[in-house]
Amino acid sequence: MRRLPPVLIEDGCSRELLSLIRTILAACKEISFRVGQGALSGVLGSTLDENIQGETQKKLDVLSNQLLKDILLESGYVKAIASEEEDYTVAGNPDADYIVAFDPLDGSSNTDINSLVGTIFSIMVAPKDSDPADPAIFMQPGHQQVAAGYVLYGPCTTLALTIGKGTRIFTLDKTHGSFLLTEEFARIPEETQEYAINASNQRHWQPAMQSYINDLQAGSTGPRAKNFNMRWIAAMVGDVHRVLCRGGLFTYPTDTKNPEKPYKLRLLYEANPMAMLVEQAGGVAHTGEERIMDIEPDAIHQRVAVILGSKSEVETCLSYHN
């Protein structure tokens, strides 16, 4: 099995970008250890604070964010960072070429029940001669990402990574701390009979999504004439990993539960990096109205609808929206 650095160099990754990715992964290895310790580490449960989204922060949210923030800013490789747990962007090295947006611990409510969580990250090139304190440098569509990935903390610690040359899967060898290539190129099957959605919100979905899911649930006796299984991990990182491994459709669609927040997932550090990984593996990532990676962001914590996964099934879902 090959280690991560020579694989990325073979893909044409620059030394500076490789160093930045390895810096992110150094923090992720520490997060993996803390998550793996569970109750023994004393970091389970919630804090008394809320993040900018109005969500109660888990102790591991705060710890993971601090680990990534500190190591990235100290490395000198980033001009600025944006995080789900930070109200505003944080300036770094004015002379650095890259900016990083991340969700330090996606699915953190799962930590208390020992279920899947992960770190999602997006890397972009900073505009030339830009101010590191200006959040406008992050207002780039997802197709301008130079790298995207996630680290999934489960029975093993798994990295899905792309630099635009396909999506590769690595596994952390904890005996010597290296990420080793375990899947050369992930390919999402075009056809699927599996989907992931938070069905508790069904009454709040738009009519198009209501109709689509109703037809899936009708199974072999319905208009789709085949049976579907539903899987829901309640962590985007886990549900998308399943899609990369065996296909499927994952969606967090528009809903009317809270008219001020019709969308759940954040564009810069959840939807965009996952969209890049999925597209590089042959899948499709859409909002129901447009390709996710074509959206021009207007805010750091902007939210969007997400429909992604197996090409044929996503296209079928989108046909209900047209």
Secondary structure, 3 states (H helix, E strand, C coil): CCEHHHHHHHCCCCHHHHHHHHHHHHHHHHHHHHHHHHHHHCCCCEEEEECCCCCEEEHHHHHHHHHHHHHHHHHCCEEEEEECCCCCCEECCCCCCEEEEEEEEECHHHHHHCCCEEEEEEEEECCCCCCCCCHHHHCCCHHHEEEEEEEEECCCEEEEEECCCCEEEEEEECCCCEEEEEECCCCCCCCCCEEECCHHHHHHECHHHHHHHHHHHCHHHCCCCCCCEECCCCCHHHHHHHHHHHCCEEEECCECCCCCCCCCEEHHHHHHHHHHHHHHCCCEEECCCCEHHHCCCCCCCCEECEEEECHHHHHHHHHHHC
